[in-house]
Amino acid sequence: MVGVVVESTFNWYWLVDALMDAGFKVHLANPAGNERYKGLKHSDDGKDAVWLAHLLRIGLLAEGFIYPREERPIRDLLRQRGHLVHLRTSLILSLQGIIQRNCGRRIDVNKIKQFKEDNISPLLAGQDDLELSGRVSKDAIDTLTRQIRTIETALGNKVKLKPQFAGLQTLPGVGQILGLTITLETGDIRRFAKVGNFTSYCRKTPTVWTSNDKRKGQGNKKNGNKYLSWAFSEAADFARRHDEDVKKFYNRKAAKTNCAVAHGALAHKLARAAYFIMRDGIEYEPTKLFA
């Protein structure tokens, strides 16, 4: 047997690990890159398996990256943090809505997050149902904040020794959380032969199909890593507000096009810079990015 092909579904970890432990050479197939002819009259799992085996045999199988087993738990822990942040944000927005509807005022997010001082109960005092709703929401928000901080502490202790993480910290707009996200979601930077491969994986490269200089449609915009796409979009937003070189580039681009295009171009530039920082083990140099 030359190899075993496993489709990259949401639960491929255990199967790939078991096959590799048994000594098989495993190939993780990219479902979006191995679609069969759409005009087929009949298809099922058996025929799909034959199709993947055929692609492997002739060397045309589009493969995904098998993330190292020992590093998957910490990456998934970071993703869990992001899920908790989303939950906390939804609770904060709900609590802000309750206060604004019933008290006619808007309370700042930072005041809601405070542990030492209760800024919610005094606003809803005397209204039993609203007071209970506010207290329950605040307790849930505080619990999520504590768990988020626990995860951040654990992640910081494990990843801060990675050389690429220290280099990413010098990139405008990239702090600890975004640096952790880029480091863990990228994995081994050497798997990307060129910087364009990396920016495409980050969803920061346009997808266009052409033939004879004519547009023939476009590919799947969701191909790539959604966490890296988010990280570089966030970095671009922070960088344009706090870094002068970045702000000048963004303003020039926005004046020629629009804000959305300028934001995308800036995120693309930051992704390119991150690639070379991680590949070459260097720090950020603004003259190379905005020369």
VORO-284239 format. One record per residue: residue number from 1; residue in three letters; x, y, z of N, C-alpha, C, O in turn. Coordinates in steps of 0.2 Angstrom, whole numbers, plus 5000, padded with zeros to 4 digits. Each point is the difference from the previous one (the first is absolute). Last residue first. Layout:
NUM	Ala	X	Y	Z	X	Y	Z	X	Y	Z	X	Y	Z
...
END
This chain:
291	Ala	5042	5255	5009	5005	5004	4996	4997	5002	4993	5003	5003	4996
290	Phe	4988	4984	5025	4997	5006	4997	5005	5004	4996	4999	5006	4999
289	Leu	5007	4973	5011	4993	4999	4999	4997	5006	4996	4995	4999	4996
288	Lys	5028	5001	5011	4999	4995	4995	4993	4999	4999	4998	4998	4994
287	Thr	5008	5018	5022	5003	5002	4994	4999	4994	4994	4999	5002	4994
286	Pro	4995	4995	5030	4995	5003	4996	5003	5003	4993	4996	5000	4995
285	Glu	5010	4978	5020	5003	5006	4998	4996	5004	4995	4998	4998	4995
284	Tyr	5002	4980	5025	4996	5004	4996	5005	5006	4998	5002	5004	5004
283	Glu	5010	4974	5004	4995	5004	5002	4997	5005	4995	5003	5000	4994
282	Ile	5007	4973	5004	5002	5007	5000	4995	5004	5004	4995	4998	5001
281	Gly	5007	4978	4990	5002	5001	5007	5003	5007	5001	5004	5001	5004
280	Asp	4987	4987	4975	5007	5002	5001	5002	5002	5007	5006	5001	5002
279	Arg	4972	4992	4992	5004	4996	4996	5007	5001	5002	5005	4995	5000
278	Met	4978	5018	5010	5000	4993	5003	5005	4996	4996	5003	4995	5003
277	Ile	4994	5027	4990	5002	5000	5007	5001	4993	5003	5005	4998	5003
276	Phe	4986	5005	4975	5007	5001	5000	5003	5000	5007	5005	4998	5002
275	Tyr	4971	5001	4996	5003	4994	4997	5008	5000	5000	5003	4996	5002
274	Ala	4984	5023	5005	5000	4994	5005	5003	4994	4997	5004	4997	5004
273	Ala	4993	5022	4982	5005	5001	5005	5001	4994	5005	5005	4998	5002
272	Arg	4977	5001	4983	5006	4999	4996	5006	5001	5005	5005	4996	5000
271	Ala	4974	5009	5008	5000	4993	4999	5007	4998	4997	5004	4995	5001
270	Leu	4990	5028	5001	5002	4997	5006	5001	4992	5000	5004	4998	5003
269	Lys	4987	5013	4977	5007	5002	5002	5003	4997	5006	5006	4998	5001
268	His	4971	4999	4994	5004	4996	4996	5008	5002	5001	5004	4995	5000
267	Ala	4980	5018	5011	5000	4993	5003	5004	4995	4996	5004	4996	5002
266	Leu	4992	5026	4989	5005	5000	5006	5000	4993	5003	5006	4998	5002
265	Ala	4980	5005	4980	5007	5000	4998	5004	5000	5006	5006	4998	4999
264	Gly	4971	5002	5005	5002	4994	4997	5008	5000	4998	5003	4995	5001
263	His	4987	5025	5007	5000	4996	5005	5003	4993	4998	5004	4997	5003
262	Ala	4991	5019	4980	5006	5002	5004	5001	4995	5006	5006	4998	5001
261	Val	4974	4999	4987	5006	4998	4996	5006	5002	5003	5005	4996	5000
260	Ala	4976	5011	5010	5000	4993	5000	5006	4997	4997	5003	4996	5002
259	Cys	4992	5028	4998	5003	4998	5006	5000	4992	5000	5005	4997	5003
258	Asn	4998	5015	4974	4995	5001	5005	5003	4996	5006	5005	4997	5000
257	Thr	5008	5014	4979	4995	4995	4999	4994	5001	5005	4996	5004	4999
256	Lys	5023	5011	5000	4999	4998	4993	4995	4995	4999	4997	4999	4995
255	Ala	5007	5009	5027	4998	5006	4996	5000	4998	4993	4996	5003	4996
254	Ala	5011	4981	5020	4992	5001	5000	4998	5006	4996	4995	5000	4997
253	Lys	5028	4994	5004	4996	4995	4997	4993	5001	5000	4996	5000	4995
252	Arg	5018	5014	5017	5002	5001	4993	4996	4995	4996	4997	5002	4995
251	Asn	5002	4997	5028	4996	5006	4998	5001	5001	4993	4996	5002	4996
250	Tyr	5016	4980	5014	4992	4999	5000	4997	5006	4997	4995	4999	4996
249	Phe	5028	5002	5008	4999	4996	4994	4992	4999	5000	4997	5000	4994
248	Lys	5010	5013	5024	5002	5003	4994	4998	4996	4994	4997	5002	4995
247	Lys	5002	4988	5026	4994	5005	4999	5001	5004	4994	4995	5001	4996
246	Val	5022	4984	5011	4994	4996	4998	4995	5005	4998	4996	4999	4995
245	Asp	5023	5010	5014	5001	4998	4993	4994	4996	4998	4999	5001	4994
244	Glu	5000	5007	5028	5000	5005	4995	5001	4998	4993	4997	5002	4996
243	Asp	4991	4984	5025	5007	5001	4997	4999	5005	4994	4996	5000	4996
242	His	4985	4994	5018	5005	5001	5005	5007	5001	4996	5005	5001	5004
241	Arg	4974	4994	4985	4998	5005	5005	5006	5002	5004	5000	5006	5003
240	Arg	5000	4977	4980	4999	5007	4997	4998	5005	5005	5000	5006	4998
239	Ala	5005	4972	5010	5006	5003	4997	4998	5007	4997	5004	5004	5001
238	Phe	4978	4981	5007	5004	5003	5005	5006	5004	4998	5002	5006	5002
237	Asp	4985	4983	4982	4996	5005	5003	5004	5003	5006	4999	5006	5001
236	Ala	5011	4976	4988	4999	5006	4995	4996	5005	5004	5002	5006	4999
235	Ala	5000	4974	5012	5006	5003	5000	5000	5006	4996	5003	5006	5001
234	Glu	4978	4980	4998	5001	5004	5006	5006	5004	5001	5000	5005	5002
233	Ser	4998	4981	4979	4995	5006	5000	5000	5004	5006	5000	5006	5000
232	Phe	5013	4974	4999	5003	5006	4997	4995	5005	4998	5002	5006	5000
231	Ala	4990	4975	5012	5006	5003	5004	5003	5006	4996	5001	5005	5003
230	Trp	4981	4982	4987	4998	5004	5006	5006	5004	5003	4999	5006	5001
229	Ser	5006	4978	4983	4997	5005	4997	4997	5005	5005	5001	5006	4999
228	Leu	5008	4974	5009	5005	5005	4997	4997	5006	4997	5003	5005	5000
227	Tyr	4983	4978	5007	5002	5004	5006	5006	5004	4998	5001	5006	5003
226	Lys	4988	4981	4980	4996	5006	5002	5003	5003	5007	4999	5006	5000
225	Asn	5013	4980	4979	4999	5000	5007	4996	5006	5003	5002	5005	4999
224	Gly	4996	4983	4975	5005	5003	5005	4998	4999	5007	4995	4997	5002
223	Asn	4987	5005	4978	5006	4996	5000	5005	5003	5004	5002	5006	4999
222	Lys	4977	5005	4995	5001	4997	5007	5006	4995	5000	5001	4997	5006
221	Lys	4991	5013	4974	5004	5005	5004	5001	4998	5007	5004	5003	5004
220	Asn	4994	4984	4972	4997	5000	5006	5004	5005	5005	5005	4999	5002
219	Gly	4997	5006	4971	5000	4994	5005	4996	5001	5006	4996	5004	5001
218	Gln	4998	5007	4975	5005	5001	5005	4999	4994	5005	4996	4996	4999
217	Gly	5000	5013	4973	4997	4998	5006	5005	5001	5006	5005	5003	4999
216	Lys	5000	5001	4978	4996	4994	5000	4997	4998	5006	4998	4994	5001
215	Arg	5015	5028	4984	4998	4997	5007	4995	4995	4999	4995	5000	4997
214	Lys	5025	5007	4985	4992	5001	5002	4999	4996	5006	5002	4995	5002
213	Asp	5019	5004	4986	4999	5007	5003	4993	5002	5001	4998	5005	5001
212	Asn	5008	4973	4992	5001	5004	4994	4998	5007	5003	4997	5004	4996
211	Ser	4996	4983	5022	5002	4997	4994	5000	5004	4994	4995	5004	4999
210	Thr	5003	4996	5031	5000	5003	4994	5002	4995	4994	5004	4995	5002
209	Trp	4988	5008	5026	5001	4995	4995	5000	5004	4993	4995	5003	4999
208	Val	5009	5004	5029	4997	5002	4993	5002	4994	4995	5006	4998	5001
207	Thr	4996	5012	5027	4999	4994	4996	4996	5001	4993	4995	5003	5000
206	Pro	5022	5012	5020	4994	4999	4996	5000	4993	4996	5005	4998	4998
205	Thr	5008	5006	5025	5001	5000	4993	4994	4999	4996	4996	4996	5002
204	Lys	5006	5002	5022	5001	5007	4999	5003	5001	4993	5003	5005	4998
203	Arg	4991	4975	5017	4994	5003	4996	5002	5007	4999	4995	5004	5000
202	Cys	5020	4979	5009	4997	5005	5005	4994	5004	4997	4997	5004	5003
201	Tyr	5016	4981	4983	4997	4996	5006	4997	5004	5005	4995	4998	5004
200	Ser	5016	5013	4979	4994	4996	4997	4997	4996	5005	4994	5000	5001
199	Thr	5026	5010	5004	4995	5005	5000	4993	4997	4997	4995	5003	5002
198	Phe	5024	4983	4998	4998	5002	5007	4995	5005	5000	4995	4999	5003
197	Asn	5015	4995	4976	4996	4994	5003	4997	5002	5007	4995	4998	5002
196	Gly	5019	5018	4988	4994	5000	4997	4995	4994	5002	4994	5000	5001
195	Val	5029	5002	5005	4996	5004	5004	4993	5001	4997	4995	5000	5004
194	Lys	5019	4977	4992	5001	5007	4998	4995	5004	5005	4995	4998	5003
193	Ala	5008	4979	5001	5005	5001	4996	5002	5007	4998	5005	5003	5000
192	Phe	4983	4985	5021	4998	5005	4995	5006	5001	4996	5005	5004	5002
191	Arg	4997	4982	5017	4995	4997	4995	4998	5004	4995	4997	4998	4995
190	Arg	5017	5009	5023	5004	4998	4994	4995	4996	4995	5002	4998	4995
189	Ile	4992	5011	5027	5000	5005	4994	5003	4997	4994	4999	5003	4995
188	Asp	4989	4985	5026	5006	5000	4997	5000	5005	4994	4997	4998	4995
187	Gly	4983	5007	5020	5004	4994	5000	5007	5001	4998	5003	5005	5001
186	Thr	4976	5009	5000	5004	4999	4994	5004	4994	5001	5001	4996	4995
185	Glu	4984	5011	5022	4996	4998	4994	5005	4999	4994	4998	4996	4995
184	Leu	5012	5011	5026	4997	4993	5000	4996	4998	4994	5000	4994	4998
183	Thr	5010	5028	5003	5005	4995	5001	4997	4993	5000	5002	4996	4997
182	Ile	4984	5023	5002	5004	4999	4994	5005	4995	5000	5000	4996	4996
181	Thr	4987	5009	5023	4996	4997	4995	5004	4999	4994	4999	4995	4997
180	Leu	5011	5016	5021	4999	4993	5001	4996	4996	4995	5001	4995	4998
179	Gly	5002	5028	5001	5007	4997	4998	4999	4993	5002	5003	4995	4996
178	Leu	4979	5018	5009	5001	5000	4992	5006	4996	4999	5000	4996	4995
177	Ile	4997	5009	5027	4995	4995	4998	5000	4999	4992	5000	4994	4998
176	Gln	5015	5022	5013	5001	4993	5002	4995	4995	4997	5002	4995	4998
175	Gly	5001	5026	4988	5002	5000	5007	5000	4992	5002	5001	4996	4996
174	Val	4999	5021	4981	5000	4993	5002	5002	5000	5008	5006	5002	5001
173	Gly	4993	5018	4984	4994	4997	5001	4999	4993	5003	4995	4998	5001
172	Pro	5028	5009	4987	4995	5005	5002	4993	4997	5001	4998	4996	4995
171	Leu	5025	4990	5009	4995	5002	4994	4995	5005	5002	4997	4998	5005
170	Thr	5019	4990	5010	5002	5006	4997	4996	5003	4994	5001	5006	4998
169	Gln	4995	4973	5013	4999	5005	5004	5002	5007	4998	4997	5005	5002
168	Leu	5009	4974	4987	4993	5003	4998	4998	5005	5004	4996	5005	4998
167	Gly	5024	4984	5007	5001	5004	4994	4993	5003	4998	5000	5006	4998
166	Ala	5001	4978	5020	5003	5007	5002	5001	5004	4994	4999	5006	5001
165	Phe	4992	4973	4995	4995	5004	5004	5003	5006	5002	4997	5005	4999
164	Gln	5017	4979	4989	4995	5004	4996	4995	5004	5004	4998	5005	4997
163	Pro	5017	4980	5015	5003	5006	4997	4996	5004	4995	5000	5007	5000
162	Lys	4992	4979	5022	5001	4999	4993	5003	5006	4997	4997	5006	5001
161	Leu	4996	4992	5022	5007	4998	4998	5001	4999	4993	5006	4999	4998
160	Lys	4973	5007	5012	5004	5005	5000	5008	4998	4998	5003	5005	4999
159	Val	4977	4981	5004	5001	5002	4993	5006	5005	5000	5003	5001	4995
158	Lys	4987	4989	5026	5002	4994	4995	5003	5003	4993	5004	4996	4997
157	Asn	4987	5018	5021	5006	4996	5003	5002	4995	4995	5006	4999	5000
156	Gly	4975	5014	4994	5006	5004	5000	5006	4996	5003	5005	5001	4997
155	Leu	4974	4989	5004	5002	5000	4993	5007	5004	5000	5004	4999	4996
154	Ala	4984	4999	5024	5003	4994	4998	5003	5000	4993	5005	4997	4999
153	Thr	4984	5022	5009	5006	4999	5004	5003	4994	4998	5006	4999	4999
152	Glu	4973	5006	4991	5005	5004	4998	5007	4999	5004	5005	5001	4997
151	Ile	4976	4988	5010	5002	4997	4994	5006	5004	4997	5005	4998	4998
150	Thr	4984	5010	5021	5003	4994	5002	5003	4997	4993	5006	4998	5000
149	Arg	4981	5021	4998	5006	5002	5003	5004	4993	5002	5006	5000	4999
148	Ile	4972	4997	4993	5004	5003	4995	5007	5002	5002	5005	4998	4997
147	Gln	4979	4995	5019	5003	4994	4996	5004	5003	4994	5005	4996	4999
146	Arg	4985	5020	5015	5005	4996	5004	5003	4995	4996	5006	4998	5000
145	Thr	4976	5014	4990	5006	5004	5001	5006	4996	5003	5006	5000	4998
144	Leu	4972	4991	5002	5003	4999	4993	5007	5004	5000	5005	4998	4998
143	Thr	4982	5005	5021	5002	4993	5000	5004	4999	4993	5005	4997	5000
142	Asp	4984	5023	5004	5006	5000	5004	5003	4993	5000	5006	4999	5000
141	Ile	4974	5004	4988	5005	5004	4997	5006	5000	5004	5006	4999	4997
140	Ala	4975	4991	5012	5002	4996	4994	5006	5004	4997	5005	4996	4998
139	Asp	4984	5015	5019	5004	4994	5003	5003	4996	4994	5005	4998	5001
138	Lys	4981	5021	4993	5007	5002	5003	5004	4994	5003	5006	5000	4999
137	Ser	4972	4996	4994	5004	5002	4994	5007	5002	5002	5005	4997	4997
136	Val	4979	4999	5020	5001	4994	4996	5005	5001	4994	5005	4996	5000
135	Arg	4986	5023	5012	5005	4996	5004	5002	4993	4997	5006	4999	5000
134	Gly	4978	5015	4989	5006	5003	5000	5005	4996	5004	5006	4999	4998
133	Ser	4972	4994	5002	5003	4999	4993	5007	5003	5000	5004	4997	4997
132	Leu	4984	5006	5023	5002	4993	4999	5003	4999	4993	5005	4997	5000
131	Glu	4986	5024	5004	5006	4999	5004	5002	4993	5000	5006	4999	5000
130	Leu	4974	5006	4989	5006	5003	4996	5006	4999	5004	5006	4999	4997
129	Asp	4974	4994	5013	5002	4996	4995	5006	5003	4996	5004	4996	4998
128	Asp	4988	5017	5021	5002	4993	5001	5002	4996	4994	5006	4997	5000
127	Gln	4996	5029	5006	4996	4996	4995	5002	4993	5000	5005	4998	4997
126	Gly	5005	5018	5017	4993	5001	5001	4996	4997	4995	4993	5000	5000
125	Ala	5032	5005	4993	4997	4999	5007	4993	5002	5000	4998	5004	4997
124	Leu	5019	4996	4985	4994	4996	4999	4997	4999	5007	4995	4996	5001
123	Leu	5025	5016	4997	4996	5003	4994	4994	4996	5000	4995	5003	4998
122	Pro	5021	4990	5018	4997	5007	5001	4996	5003	4995	4995	5003	5001
121	Ser	5017	4976	4995	4994	4999	5005	4997	5007	5002	4994	5001	5000
120	Ile	5026	4997	4985	4994	4998	4997	4994	5001	5005	4995	5003	4998
119	Asn	5030	5000	5006	4997	5006	4996	4993	4999	4997	4997	5004	4998
118	Asp	5022	4986	5021	4994	4998	4997	4996	5006	4997	4997	5004	5004
117	Glu	5030	4990	5002	4995	5005	5001	4994	4998	4996	5000	4998	4994
116	Lys	5020	4989	5006	5000	5003	5007	4994	5004	5001	4998	5001	5006
115	Phe	5007	4989	4972	4998	4995	5005	4999	5003	5007	4995	4999	5004
114	Gln	5001	5009	4969	5004	5001	5006	4998	4995	5006	4994	4999	5000
113	Lys	4997	5004	4976	5005	4995	5002	5003	5001	5007	5003	4995	5002
112	Ile	4981	5021	4989	4997	4994	5001	5005	4994	5002	4998	4996	5004
111	Lys	5010	5025	4991	4997	5000	5006	4996	4994	5002	4999	4998	5005
110	Asn	5011	5005	4974	5005	4999	5005	4997	5000	5007	5003	4997	5005
109	Val	4984	5008	4976	5001	4993	5000	5005	4999	5006	5000	4995	5004
108	Asp	4983	5026	4997	5006	4998	4997	5002	4992	5001	4998	4998	5005
107	Ile	4976	5013	4995	5006	4999	5004	5006	4997	4996	4999	4996	4996
106	Arg	4978	5020	5000	5004	4995	4997	5006	4999	5005	5003	5005	5001
105	Arg	4970	5004	5002	5007	5002	5000	5004	4994	4997	4998	4994	5001
104	Gly	4977	5006	5005	5002	5006	4995	5007	5002	5000	5001	5006	4999
103	Cys	4986	4976	5013	5003	5005	5004	5002	5006	4995	5001	5006	5003
102	Asn	4989	4973	4989	4997	5001	5006	5002	5007	5004	4997	5002	5004
101	Arg	5013	4990	4975	4993	5000	4999	4996	5002	5006	4995	5004	5000
100	Gln	5029	4993	5001	4998	5006	4995	4992	5001	4999	4998	5005	5000
99	Ile	5011	4976	5013	5001	5006	5003	4998	5006	4996	4997	5005	5003
98	Ile	5002	4974	4987	4996	5000	5006	5000	5007	5003	4995	5003	5002
97	Gly	5021	4993	4981	4993	5001	4997	4995	5000	5006	4996	5005	5000
96	Gln	5026	4989	5005	5000	5007	4999	4993	5002	4997	4997	5006	5001
95	Leu	5007	4972	5004	4999	5004	5006	5000	5007	4998	4996	5004	5003
94	Ser	5008	4981	4979	4993	4999	5003	4999	5005	5006	4995	5003	5001
93	Leu	5026	4996	4990	4996	5004	4995	4993	4999	5003	4996	5005	5000
92	Ile	5020	4983	5011	5001	5007	5001	4995	5004	4996	4997	5005	5003
91	Leu	5004	4972	4993	4996	5001	5007	5001	5008	5001	4996	5003	5003
90	Ser	5015	4989	4978	4992	4999	4999	4997	5002	5007	4995	5003	4999
89	Thr	5028	4995	5001	4998	5006	4997	4993	5000	4999	4996	5006	5000
88	Arg	5014	4975	5009	5000	5006	5005	4997	5006	4996	4997	5004	5003
87	Leu	5006	4977	4984	4994	4999	5005	5000	5006	5005	4994	5003	5001
86	His	5024	4996	4984	4994	5002	4996	4994	4999	5005	4995	5004	5000
85	Val	5026	4990	5009	4999	5008	4999	4994	5001	4996	4997	5005	5002
84	Leu	5008	4973	5001	4998	5003	5006	4999	5007	5000	4995	5003	5002
83	His	5014	4985	4979	4993	4999	5001	4997	5003	5007	4994	5002	5000
82	Gly	5029	5000	4995	4996	5004	4996	4993	4999	5000	4996	5004	5000
81	Arg	5018	4982	5013	5000	5007	5002	4996	5004	4996	4996	5004	5002
80	Gln	5008	4975	4990	4995	5000	5005	4999	5006	5004	4995	5003	5001
79	Arg	5022	4994	4983	4994	5000	4997	4994	5000	5005	4995	5004	4999
78	Leu	5027	4993	5009	4999	5007	4998	4993	5001	4996	4997	5005	5001
77	Leu	5008	4973	5005	4999	5004	5006	4999	5007	4998	4996	5004	5003
76	Asp	5011	4981	4981	4993	5000	5001	4998	5003	5006	4994	5003	5001
75	Arg	5028	4996	4994	4997	5004	4995	4992	5000	5001	4997	5005	4999
74	Ile	5017	4982	5015	5001	5007	5001	4996	5004	4995	4998	5005	5002
73	Pro	5002	4971	4995	4996	5002	5005	5001	5008	5002	4995	5003	5002
72	Arg	5017	4987	4980	4993	5001	4998	4996	5002	5007	4996	5005	4999
71	Glu	5028	4988	4998	4999	5007	5001	4992	5002	4998	4998	5006	5001
70	Glu	5012	4972	4999	5002	5002	5006	4998	5008	5001	5000	5002	5005
69	Arg	4997	4986	4974	4996	4997	5005	5001	5004	5007	4995	5001	5003
68	Pro	5010	5010	4973	5003	4996	5004	4995	4998	5006	4997	5004	5003
67	Tyr	4993	5002	4973	5003	5004	5006	5003	4995	5005	4996	4995	5002
66	Ile	4999	5002	4972	4999	4997	5006	5003	5003	5006	5006	4999	5000
65	Phe	4985	5011	4975	5006	5000	5005	4997	4996	5006	4995	5001	5003
64	Gly	4995	4996	4971	5000	5004	5006	5006	4999	5005	5003	4995	4999
63	Glu	4993	4999	4973	5000	4998	5007	5000	5006	5004	5002	5006	4999
62	Ala	4991	4985	4975	5001	5006	5004	5000	4998	5007	4995	4998	5003
61	Leu	5012	4986	4976	4996	5001	5006	5001	5006	5003	5006	5002	5002
60	Leu	5003	4987	4977	4997	5006	5000	4995	5002	5006	4996	5004	5000
59	Gly	5019	4976	4992	5004	5006	5003	4996	5006	5000	5003	5005	5000
58	Ile	4991	4971	4994	5002	5004	4994	5004	5007	5003	5002	5004	4996
57	Arg	4988	4981	5020	5004	4996	4995	5003	5004	4995	5006	4998	4998
56	Leu	4979	5012	5017	5006	4998	5003	5005	4996	4995	5006	5002	5000
55	Leu	4972	5003	4993	5004	5006	5000	5006	4999	5003	5005	5003	4998
54	His	4980	4979	5002	5003	5001	4994	5004	5006	4999	5005	5000	4997
53	Ala	4984	4995	5023	5006	4995	4999	5003	5001	4993	5006	5000	4999
52	Leu	4974	5012	5007	5006	5003	5004	5006	4995	4999	5006	5003	4999
51	Trp	4974	4990	4991	5002	5007	4996	5007	5002	5004	5004	5002	4997
50	Val	4984	4980	5012	5004	4998	4994	5003	5006	4997	5005	5000	4997
49	Ala	4981	5004	5021	5006	4997	5002	5004	4998	4994	5006	5001	5000
48	Asp	4973	5007	4996	5004	5006	5002	5007	4997	5002	5005	5003	4999
47	Lys	4978	4982	4996	5003	5003	4994	5004	5005	5001	5005	5001	4997
46	Gly	4984	4990	5021	5004	4995	4997	5004	5002	4994	5006	5000	4999
45	Asp	4977	5013	5012	5006	5000	5004	5005	4995	4997	5006	5002	5000
44	Asp	4977	5007	4983	4999	4999	5007	5007	4999	5003	5005	5002	4997
43	Ser	4980	5005	4978	5006	5000	5004	4998	4999	5007	4995	5001	5003
42	His	4995	5003	4970	4999	4996	5006	5007	5000	5004	5005	4999	4997
41	Lys	4991	5013	4982	4993	4998	5002	5000	4997	5007	4994	5001	5003
40	Leu	5024	5018	4988	4999	4993	5001	4993	4999	5002	4997	5004	5003
39	Gly	5014	5018	4992	4995	4997	4996	4999	4992	5001	4996	4997	4996
38	Lys	5021	5017	5015	4993	5002	5002	4994	4997	4996	4995	4999	5002
37	Tyr	5031	4992	5004	4997	5003	4995	4992	5001	5002	4997	4996	5002
36	Arg	5020	5003	5018	4999	4996	4994	4995	5004	4995	4998	5005	5002
35	Glu	5020	5004	5018	4993	4999	4998	4999	4996	4994	5004	5001	4995
34	Asn	5015	5007	5020	5000	4994	4997	4993	4998	4998	4998	4994	5000
33	Gly	5010	5026	5013	5004	4999	4994	5000	4994	4996	5003	4999	4995
32	Ala	4984	5006	5025	4998	5005	4995	5005	5000	4994	4998	5002	4994
31	Pro	5005	4983	5025	4994	4999	4996	4998	5005	4995	4998	4998	4994
30	Asn	5026	4993	5015	4996	5006	5000	4994	4999	4996	5000	5000	4994
29	Ala	5016	4981	5019	4997	5003	4994	4996	5006	5001	4996	5000	5005
28	Leu	5025	4986	5007	4994	5003	5002	4997	5004	4994	5003	5005	4998
27	His	5013	4972	5005	4999	5006	4997	4994	5003	5002	4995	4997	4999
26	Val	5023	4983	5011	4994	5003	5000	5000	5007	4996	5005	5004	5001
25	Lys	5008	4971	5003	5002	5007	4998	4993	5003	4998	4996	4998	4996
24	Phe	5008	4982	5023	4997	5002	4993	5003	5007	4998	5001	5004	5005
23	Gly	5001	4983	5017	5006	5000	4995	4998	5002	4993	5004	4999	4995
22	Ala	4984	5001	5027	5000	4993	4997	5005	4999	4995	5001	4995	4997
21	Asp	4995	5026	5013	5002	4996	5005	5001	4993	4998	5005	4996	5002
20	Met	4984	5019	4984	5008	5002	5000	5003	4995	5005	5006	4998	4999
19	Leu	4971	5001	5000	5003	4998	4994	5007	5001	5000	5004	4995	4998
18	Ala	4984	5014	5019	4999	4993	5001	5004	4997	4994	5004	4995	5001
17	Asp	4993	5028	4999	5005	4998	5005	5000	4992	5000	5006	4998	5001
16	Val	4978	5012	4985	5007	5001	4998	5005	4998	5005	5005	4996	4998
15	Leu	4973	5003	5009	5001	4995	4995	5007	5001	4997	5003	4995	4999
14	Trp	4990	5020	5017	5001	4994	5003	5001	4995	4995	5004	4995	5001
13	Tyr	4992	5028	4992	5006	4999	5005	5001	4993	5001	5005	4997	4999
12	Trp	4976	5013	4988	5005	4996	4997	5006	4998	5004	5004	4996	4999
11	Asn	4973	5017	5001	5002	4995	5005	5006	4996	4998	5000	4994	5001
10	Phe	4989	5023	4986	5001	5003	5006	5002	4996	5005	5003	5002	5006
9	Thr	5004	4993	4969	4994	5002	5003	5001	5002	5007	5006	5001	5002
8	Ser	5008	4993	4976	5001	5004	5005	4993	5002	5003	4998	5006	4998
7	Glu	5009	4970	4990	4997	5007	4998	5001	5004	5007	4999	4998	5005
6	Val	5017	4982	4988	4995	5001	5004	4997	5007	4999	5004	5005	4999
5	Val	5012	4974	4989	4998	5007	5000	4994	5000	5005	4995	4996	5000
4	Val	5028	4988	4997	4993	5000	5002	4998	5007	5000	5003	5005	5002
3	Gly	5018	4980	4985	4998	5005	5005	4993	4999	5001	4996	4997	4997
2	Val	5017	4987	4991	5004	5006	4999	4999	5005	5006	5004	5003	5002
1	Met	4994	4969	4998	4996	5006	5000	5004	5006	5000	5005	5001	5004
END
